Amino acid sequence: MIRLYAIPHSGYCAKVRIALRFKQLDWEELPPPGGYRSERYRRLVPAGNLPALEHDGLLIADSEAICEYLEDAFPEPPLLPSGPADRARMRARARFHDTRLEPALRALYPFVRPAARDPAAIATLAHVLSERLDQASRILSENAGMPFGLGDLAFAPTLAWIRALSAVLGPGMVVPPALRAHEARLLSEPAVKAEMAHFRPAVAGWLASVGVEG
Ligand SMILES: N[C@@H](CCC(=O)N[C@@H](CS)C(=O)NCC(=O)O)C(=O)O
């Protein structure tokens, strides 16, 4: 049995759920024992980060490590192409998301609550995020012919968050047309489509919980 420690509105948790769905695996999903950022959860996962996955005696955190593990443990259907160059490109896409694009989105979360709005800071961060979106668009277009894989797992959840925050914080975040076209292709993948049907309401629910209309 695969156990996933996760929360519904986290893009990184959605990324792992997309991998699980793509590989048609069953899993049990639990919130972190003791709660988000609790000491009890840190006894399992020292850094306290979500998601974490338990399987066959292994407990591992970090979405990318988890997805690579799923690929190794359950190779079919594959999330990595064959051939070292395409595998490297696929991994680079995933790393770009995790180390460049999502951190630029994350920088905006402290301003979501109405009492914390700072228009000048939001405008600066929205500009940085738009630059990352432009870079993402170029990276994804360069690899447009590759089949769905590891480097695609996180983009639809992150773009959903960007749209939700754009609606709340202002229209400064620009999703380039080529990236919108790539997103449409991603959404036609059944694993992504199924996850997004749960994920979008979870994002709206979180926004409502902090007093914001999504
Ligand atoms: N790069 C990590 C990022 C995971 C991450 O930051 N998760 C957030 C939830 S979306 C979290 O656990 N934040 C709480 C913390 O880091 O203390 C991954 O891919 O798993």
The ligand as an SDF file (V2000), in Angstrom:
LIG
                    3D

 20 19  0  0  0  0  0  0  0  0999 V2000
   10.5430   21.2340   -3.2800 N   0  0  0  0  0  0  0  0  0  0  0  0
    9.6420   20.6240   -2.3230 C   0  0  0  0  0  0  0  0  0  0  0  0
    8.6940   21.7130   -1.8600 C   0  0  0  0  0  0  0  0  0  0  0  0
    7.6280   21.1810   -0.9340 C   0  0  0  0  0  0  0  0  0  0  0  0
    6.9830   22.2860   -0.1380 C   0  0  0  0  0  0  0  0  0  0  0  0
    7.4990   23.3920    0.0200 O   0  0  0  0  0  0  0  0  0  0  0  0
    5.8360   21.9700    0.4170 N   0  0  0  0  0  0  0  0  0  0  0  0
    5.1160   22.9220    1.2200 C   0  0  0  0  0  0  0  0  0  0  0  0
    3.6440   22.6780    1.0310 C   0  0  0  0  0  0  0  0  0  0  0  0
    3.2040   23.1250   -0.6170 S   0  0  0  0  0  0  0  0  0  0  0  0
    5.4840   22.6970    2.6650 C   0  0  0  0  0  0  0  0  0  0  0  0
    5.6120   21.5700    3.1020 O   0  0  0  0  0  0  0  0  0  0  0  0
    5.6460   23.7920    3.4060 N   0  0  0  0  0  0  0  0  0  0  0  0
    5.8660   23.7200    4.8260 C   0  0  0  0  0  0  0  0  0  0  0  0
    7.3090   23.7660    5.2090 C   0  0  0  0  0  0  0  0  0  0  0  0
    8.1850   23.6620    4.3210 O   0  0  0  0  0  0  0  0  0  0  0  0
    7.5510   23.8770    6.4090 O   0  0  0  0  0  0  0  0  0  0  0  0
    8.9150   19.4740   -3.0040 C   0  0  0  0  0  0  0  0  0  0  0  0
    9.0000   19.3760   -4.2180 O   0  0  0  0  0  0  0  0  0  0  0  0
    8.3180   18.6370   -2.3260 O   0  0  0  0  0  0  0  0  0  0  0  0
  1  2  1  0
  2  3  1  0
  2 18  1  0
  3  4  1  0
  4  5  1  0
  5  6  2  0
  5  7  1  0
  7  8  1  0
  8  9  1  0
  8 11  1  0
  9 10  1  0
 11 12  2  0
 11 13  1  0
 13 14  1  0
 14 15  1  0
 15 16  2  0
 15 17  1  0
 18 19  2  0
 18 20  1  0
M  END
$$$$
